[in-house]
Amino acid sequence: MSSKIDFIKPASIHNAMLLSLYKSMLKPRLIEEKMLILLRQGKISKWFSGIGQEAISVGVTAALEKDEYILPMHRNLGVFTTREIPLHRLFSQWQGKMNGFTKGRDRSFHFGTQEYNIVGMISHLGPQLGVADGIALANLLQNNNKVCAVFSGEGATSEGDFHEALNVAAVWNLPVLFCIENNGYGLSTPTLEQFKCKNIADKGIGYGMESHIVDGNNILEVYAKVSELAKSVRETPRPILLEFKTFRMRGHEEASGTKYVPQADLDFWAAKDPVENYQEFLKNEGILSEELEVTLKKEIVHEINKHLQIAFDEEKIIPHLETELNDVYQNYKFNHIEPSIEKKKIRFVDAISEGLEQSMEKHTDLIIMGQDVAEYGGVFKITDGFVAKFGKERVRNTPICESAIVSAAYGLSVNGMKAVVEMQFADFASSGFNPIVNLLAKSHYRWQQKADVVIRMPCGAGIGAGPFHSQTNEAWFTKTPGLIVIYPAFPQDAKGLLIEAINNPNPVLFFEHKALYRSVYQEVSENYFTTEIGKAAHLKEGTQLTIISYGAAIHWCLEVLEKHKHISADLIDLRTLQPLDVATIYASVKKTGKAIIVQEDSLFGGIASDIAALINENCFEHLDAPVKRLASLETPIPFDKNLENQYLGKNRIEMAILNLMEY
């Protein structure tokens, strides 16, 4: 590769635009130089330098329309400045001030802003690509002829999320530009240790995707090529993989340094500096004079200093406990829709299907995604017939790629739509765990962006499905602030709570016990109705003890109480695990003086432990016995029926309740 940049002036680009591109590159360069000084002075905590890569951020952003989404990474300052975000807001963000974009809750470029159609990254890198899929899908469904661009480095192309996102985009013909900045190193690991193929662009072949290699240090090539491709994609929606060849002139972040980089490479790429080379080109073309160069630099330096002072003068954040707690979830007011008197006796599985179908009728912007959910109707036939009624655009089969689909669901929400994702089995949520707990859960707290996503979780043992199709893994998610966790035990609750979960703009994990699907019947209201999230159900009233449970385990408890009619027990069906109805729990325990919490999950680390601790902390003086927990064995879930029966706590619950009664 030559160290010379060959600028070819496109006839379609007028001189004013050529000069505008120069100013747009100059601004992030001068900001970076100032930030490096402030870093050494201890006035900012960390910096990820994009020096040497400005042409990519600026060129891509300038080529897109201002209302088209861009998903940058931490070396794309030029995206933010080209979108003309006021500098003092960027500086406030980097200093952890309230006038930034995350209220001091995140640093650097980990933020988004709907005002400027920018969606910021999380440190896990890869899921950003799947979010772009969701945004592009919304654009496609809204038929708005918009394209979106997402950035990633060459290091993140080793992540599974890269493969998943490109595969989904290709299969669905999504209008998204995957912009990969190949700057030679993932932190200190060179590309030859990252992948075997010669070019990242070559990977596009495997996805049946158009791909291009672009000189990432040539602003004219970047701008012209992306402008051409964006125009084409708006007219003919499809994904395109773009590999921008460039180099990172400084460390991964400033503390890393560049000692691992051969000096010859640093010298070679220094000669290809995108700003200095373009500046020389403009002077040779008579477009930029020495005087104008000095004037522009003075203006930008003045703007930087002025806005820095605004940020420095801004008061430090004073923590406010109520604000912090309230911002975890988007504020939402429950709208109670009364269940109809007209009812029909249906199964648990039918109630789920009915709630989902009526929600699809209610919300025309609601998309269902999952493996085999379309013509096949899902492995449990919950969406059977939905394609005929709602079409394949809204009921979408997905490749086997949980992470990308959860990320895409988030992208749909960012772009104003709703999503329900079916995990074929709750166990498979482990493959989509990262975007659930780091994108969905933290989104509103980080940058006030709702994550309007429901993830349906067919779960539980009792059907001989073995270790990978039987877990009831709610405790993975009740631990994570920002998620709502629902776990109904009866058809009426399942329907009303699912409808309400879809109405709620916050992310919901909706657990559906497989053993209940076709074994539990109930008279269920036929209309579209809602059941309030966070409210437990009082199934039985009693005075001797309180039994707290949820899901299939509620039915275990009912069997024991039916057998031992002399036991006077309060039976509480939690229904919602996060948020937890502690008021109902406390009131019951204070009345009865004894409590047992029953869960199907194994004991240690489960929600029963937290409820027991809450009762001890808040009801201790009312207790007449130690709080009891009953759960399944501390083993994975076995396949053999006898082994599974031994595993489940169902066989031990009767004795546990009787022993507590006699305490």
N, C-alpha and C positions, 0 to 999 in steps of 0.2 A: 504494500500500500504506500502510495506517495504521501509525503508530508505536505504537499502543495494542495490547496483547496481551489478547485476550478469553479469559479462563480460564473454561471451563465445567466444573463439577465433575460428573464422571460418577457416577451413583448407585451403580455397582458398585465404586467405589474408596473404601474407608473412610479415616477420618482418619489412622490409623496409616501407611497407605501414602502418603498425601499428604505427611506429614511425612518419611517415609523418602526420597521423591524429592527433597525439599529438601536433606536431609543429603547425599544422594548427589551433588547438584550442587555443594553448598557445598565438599565436600572437594577435588575437582579445582581449583576456583577458588582456594582458599587455598594449595594446593600450587603452583599456577602463580605466584601472587604471590610466594611464597617462592623459587621457582626463578629468577624474574627478578632478585631481589636477589642470589642466588648467582652468576648469570651475570655481573652487573656486578662481583662480587668475584673473578671468575675461578675459581670453585670448580666450575663445570660448563662444558663447552666450547661447547654449542650448545643452542638451545631453539626448538621449534616450538609457538607458542602456540595454544591452543584457546579462549582467553577469548572469550566470546560465543557459543560453540557447545556448551556443556555439556549442554544439554537433549537434544540428539540422541544423543550417546554414552550418557548415563545412561538416557534413555527407551527406547532400543532394547535395551540390555543388561538393564534391569529387566523388559522384556516377554518376554524369552527365558528358557528354562529353563537352569539352570547347566551342564547337560551338552550344550547345543547350541553348536556352534562359532560364534565371531564372528571376523571378519577385519578388524581396525581399521587405520587409517592413523596418521600422526604427529601428528594433532590430536585424537586420541580418548582422552586420558588417562582420561576418565570410564568408558570400557569396562574398563580395568584396575582402577580403584578400586572400581567397582560389583561387579566379580567378586571383590573383597576380597583382592586380592594384598597381602601384607604390604608396607607402605610402604618398609621398609628394603631390601627386595629391588629395588624400583623405583629407589630412590636409588642402590643399588650398581650397578645396570645403567647408570644415567646417568653414574656416575663411573668406569665401566670396572673395577669390582671383581669378584672371583671369585664373590661371592654373588649377582651379577646372573644373567641368563639366558643370556649368551653368553660367559662366561669372559673378558670384556674384549675380545672379537673384533668386536663391533659396538656401535653407540651408540644413543641415543635409543630409538625404539620399533621398531627393526628386530629384533624377536625374537618368538618364539612360546613357548607353554608348554602342553603337553598336560594338565598338572595343572589348568589353569583353562580348557581348551578355547578357547584364543586362538591364532590364527596370525598372526604379525606380517608386516609388509610388507617389500618391497625397494624401493629408490629408484625403480625403473622403473614403479611404481604399477600400471599396467594388468594385469599378470599375476595380481595378487591376485584379480581377478574370475574368472579361469579356475580358480584354485585352489578357489574357492568352488563352482564347478561340480562339480569332482571330489568334494569333500566331500559335496555334496548328492546326487550320483549314488550314492555309497556308502550314504548314508542311504536313498535310494530302493530300492536293491538289497537292503539289509538289512531293509527294511520296518519301520523303527523309529519312524516317525511323528515324525521330527525335522526341524526347519527350521534353516537356517544364514543368517547375515546377513553381508554384506560391505560395507565402506565404501569410498568413493572420493570425490574432489573433482570439481568441475565441469571442471577442467582435464584430468583423465585421461579424461574422456568423449570427448576428441578423439583418443585413441589407438585404434589398430586393435584392441587387446585388448578394449576396451569393446564394440565391435561384435561381435567373435568370441564373447566370453563370453555376451553376452545372446542372441545367435542360437542358440548351442548349448543354453543353458538353456531357451529357448522350444521348440526342436525336440524336446528330450528331456523336457519338462515337469518340470524339476528344482525341488525345494522350496528355493528360495533367495530371499532378500530383498536386492535391490541397492539399497543406501542411498547416495544421492548427496548430499553436502553442497555445495549451491550457495552458496558464500560470496562470490561476486562477482568473485573474482580468482584466476587461476592465476599465482602469484607476483605480477607487476605487470600481467599481461595481463587486461583486463576481459572479461566474458562475451561482450560484443558483438563481440569479436575472436576468440572461441573457437568460436562456433557461430551459425547463422542463425535457428534456430527460437526461438520465444518462451520455451518451457520445455523443460528436459531431459526432463521426463516425457512430452512429446510424442513423443520418440523411441521410446517403448514401442510406439506404434502400428505402426511399421515391422516390429516383431518379433512382432506378434500377441500382445503382452504387456499384461497389466493394469498400470496405472500410477496413481500418486496424487501430488498435491502436498500437502505438510504444512508448517505453520508450524514451522520448526526451532527457534524461540526459545520455543515454548509447550510446556513439559514435559508438560502434561496431554494435549494433542493428540497429541504424539509417542507417549507411553506408551499411550494408549487406542487409537490407530490401529494401532500395531505389534502390540499385544496381540491385537486383533481379527483382523488379517491373519495373524499367526503361527498362531493357533488354526485359522483357515480353511485355511491351507496344510498344516498337519499332517493335516487331514482330507482335503483335496483337493490333492495335490502339484502345484505350478506355480510359476513364477518371477513375482516382482512387482518393478516398478521404482518406487522411492520417491525423489522429489525433495524434499529438505528445504531450504526457503528460509531462509537465515541470512546471517551476515556475519562476516568475520574482522576483529576489532578491532585486531589488531596485525599486524606484518609477516609475510610468508611464514615467515621465521625472523627472530630479533631484529635481525640485522645489516642486514636489508633495509629496515626502517622502513616508514612509510606515506605518504611525501610524494606519491606518485602518486594517492592517494585524495582526492577532493574533501572539504573539511571538512564540507559539508552532509550527505554520506553518513555520515561518522563521527558527526555529531551525531544524525542520524536513528536509526541503529542503536544508539547508546549509550542512547537512550531506550527501546529494545526489549531491554535487557539481560535475559537469561533468568533469572538468579539474583535480581536486585533486584526485577523485576516479580513473580516468583512469591512471593518473600518478602513483598511488600506484600499480595498476594492472600491468603496464609495468615493474615496479621495481620487483614485485614478479615473473614476467615471465623471468627476467634477460635480458630484452630488453633495459631498461633504467637504467643507473647508476646515482649516485649522481653527479659525475663529468660531465657526459653528460648533465644532467638537468641544472646544473649551466652554462655550456658552451652555451647551446641553449638559455637560458634566457638572458645571456650577449649579445649574437649575436642579438637577437630580440630587446633588449633595445637599443643597439647601433644603429640598423637600425631605430628605432623609433626616437631617438634623432637627428640622422643625417638628416632624412627627415623632421622632425619638423623644424629644422633650415633652411632648404631650403624654407619651406613654410613661416616661419617668415621673412626671408630675401626678399621674393617676395614683390614687390611694391604693395601698395594698389591700388585698381581700380580707375582710373581717368575717371569720366563719360564722354562719348562722345555721344552727342545727336543723331547724324546721325546713329551711330552704333546701338543704342537702337531702333530707329524707324525702321531701315532696317531689324532687326532680328525678328520682329514680324511675318513676312511671309518668307517662303523660296523664294529665288530669282528665278524668272521664267521669261523667255522671250517669249512673244506671238509669235506664228508661224502662220501667216495668211495663211489660205487655202481658195482660192477664191471660192465663191459659183458658181455653174455651171449656164449656161444660160438655160439649160434644167430644166424646172419646172413643177410642177403639183399642182393643186388646192386641198389642203387638210385642214383638221381641225387642230386646236391647239393641240388636243390630239394626232393626227396622227403624227404631227411634233415632239412631245416629244418622241413618240414611235420609230420613225425613227432615231432620233438622238441617242437614247439609243441603238438601234439595231446595227447601224453602228459603234458605239463605242465598243460594244461587239466584233464585227468583227475585229476592229483595235487593241484592247488591249486584248490579250488572257489571261492576268492575272487579268482581271476585273471581280469582283463578284457582283451580284445583290442579295440583301437580303431584306426581308420584309414580312409582313403578307399577305398570299394568293397570292404572286407574281408568283408562279410556274404554275401548271396546270390551276388554275383559271384565271391567267393573271392579277391579281390585281383587286381591286374593280372598277377601272376605265378602265380595260382591256388594259392598256398600255404595259404590258409584255405578252399579249396573244400570244401564239405560240413560245415564247422564249425557253421554255423547250425542245420542239421538235428540235429546231435549235442548242441550246447551252448546253443542258443537265442539270440535276438537281444539279450537283456539282457546276455549275456556277450561276444558278438561284434558289435561296434557300428560301423556305418557312421558316419562323421563328416562334417560339412560341410567345405569346403576352408578349414581354419583351423588350421594347424599350431601356432601359438603357444598358442591356447586349449586345444588337445587335450593338448599337453605339460604345460601348467599343470594341467589337469584330472587328468592321470595322477598328478601330484604330490599333488593333493588326495585322490585315492583312497588313496594311500599314507599320507597324514596320518590318514585315517579308517580305517586298518587293513586295506587291501586291496592287491592287486598289479596292475600294469598292464604290458601290452606294447603299444607304439604302433608301427604300421607307417608309416614315411615311404614314400610311394609310390615315390619315388626319393630317394636320399641327398641329392641337390642341394637338395631342398625343405626340408631341415633349416634352411636359412638363414632361412626364415620362422618357424621356432620356435627360433631360436638363443638369444634372450634367456632364456627359461625354462630351456633346457638348461644354459647356463653360469652363470646367476645364481640360479636356484632349485634345480635338481637338484644341481648340483655343489657348492654352498656350504651346503646345508641342514644336513648333519650337523656340519660344522665350526662353523657359526654357532650353532645351538641344539639340537644333538644329536637332530635329527629325521631319521630315515631317509627316503630317496627310493627306494622299492622299485619302480623303473621300468626297463624294457628298451625301448630304441628300436631297432627293426630298420631297417637302412640298405641297401637294394638299391643297389649302386654299380658304378662302373667302366666302362671303355671296351671297344672290341672288337666292338660290335654296331651301329655306325653311328648312334648316337642323338644325337650333336651336343653342343653346349656345356652344355645344361641338364638332360641326363639321363645323363651319363657320368662325372661327377667321382668321384674317389676322395679324399674330403675328410677323411680321418682326422686330418690334422695340425691341423685346426681344434680338435679335441677332446683330442688327446694333450697339448696345451699347458695344458689346464685342470685344475688339481688338484681331485680329488673325483669325476672321471669314470673309469669303467673302459672301455677300448676293446679290443674283440675283433674279429679279422679272420681267420677260418679259410680254409683252402684245399682241404680235403677233406671229403667227406660225414660220415665218422665223427667227425671233430673238430667239424664244424658242429653235429651233433646233441648230442653230449655237452657242448659249451661253451654251447649255447643253453639246455639244461636247467639247467646250473649258473648261467648268468647270471640266469635267472628265480628260482632258489633264493637267490641272493645279494641281500641287502637294499639294496645300493648301486646307484646309477644306472649303467647299462651302455649304451654305443653298440655295437651288434652289426652289423658290416659284412658284407654278403653280395654277392659279386661276381656280377653278372648273367650275365656270359659263362660262368661256371662252372655256373650253375643246371642246364642241360640238356646240358652237354658232358662233365661229369666224373662217372664212376660209381665206386662202391666197395662192397665188402662191408661192410655196416653192421649193428651189433648191433641186434637187434629189441627189446630191453628198454629200460626207463627207466634210463639210466645217466648218470653225471656225469664230466666231464673237468675237471681242475683249471685254474682261471684263473691266468695268470701263469707258466705253464710252457711253454717252447718245445719243439718236436719235432725230434729229430735224425734227419733223413731219410736221410742218407748219411754214412759215416765216411771220412775221408781225412787226408792228411798235408801236402799241398802248399799248400792255401789254404782259407779259410773263406768260404762264400757265405751271406749272411744275407738273408732275404726273407720275404714273406708274401703271402697272397691269390693273385691270378692270376699274379703275377710268379714265384711259386714254380714254376709249371708251365713258365714260360719257362726257368728255370734247369735244370729237369730235362731239357728238350729238348736244351740245350747239352751237359749231361753225358752224355746218352745218345748224342749224336753223337760226342763226344770222350771215349771210354772210358778213354783213357790219363791223363786228369786225375784225380788223387786229391784229392777235395775233401770237406770237411765241409759238408754242406748243412743249414742251420738254418731251420726254419719257425717264425717267432716266434709265430704264432697269437694271442697277446695283445700289444698294443702299450703298454697301460698297465693294470697294472704290467708292466714290461719284465723279462724273464729275463736280467739282465746276467751272472749267474753262468755260464750256459751259453755266452754269447757270449765272455766273457773266457777261459774254459777252452779253448775251441776256438782262439781267436786265439793264445793263448800256445803252443798245440801246433803250429799251422801257420805262424805268422809273417806271414801275408798275409790281408787281408780285403777283401771287396767287399760292399757293401750295395745291394740292388736293390729299388726301389719303382716302382709304376706312376705315382704322383703326380709332378707336376713337381718339379724338384730343390730349388730354393731354399726354405728354411723347412720342408722335409719331415722326417720322422722319421729318414731316413738320415743327415741332417746331425748330429743329436744322437747317434746311435749311433756315427758316425765320431769325434765329439769324445770320447765316453766311452772308446772304444778307445784313442785317442791319450793320454788322461789316465791310463788304468789299465794299458795294455799296451805302452807305447811302447818299452820296452827289449827287448821280444820281437818287434818288427816288423822284417821284412826288406824292406818296401816301404811306400810311402805307402798309407793306407787309401783305397780307391776307392769312389765312389758312382756308381750308374747309375740314371737316372730318365728321365721323359718331357720333352718340350720345354717351354720357358717360354712357352707359349701356352695359351689356352683350347683345349678339345678340339674338333676340327673334325668335321663330318658326313661328308664324302666319304671313301670307303674308302681311297683312296690317301693322302689327307691324314692320315687317322687312323693309318694304318700308319706314316707318317713321324713322326707325333707320338709314338707309343709307343716306349719304350726297348727293346722286345723285339728290334727289328732291330739294336740296337747292343750287346746284351749279350754275344754270342759274341766279338766283337772285344775287348771290355773284359776279359773273363775271360782270353783268350789273351794279351793284352798284360801283364796282371798276372802270369800264369804265367812270362813271360819276363823279368820285371824283375830 
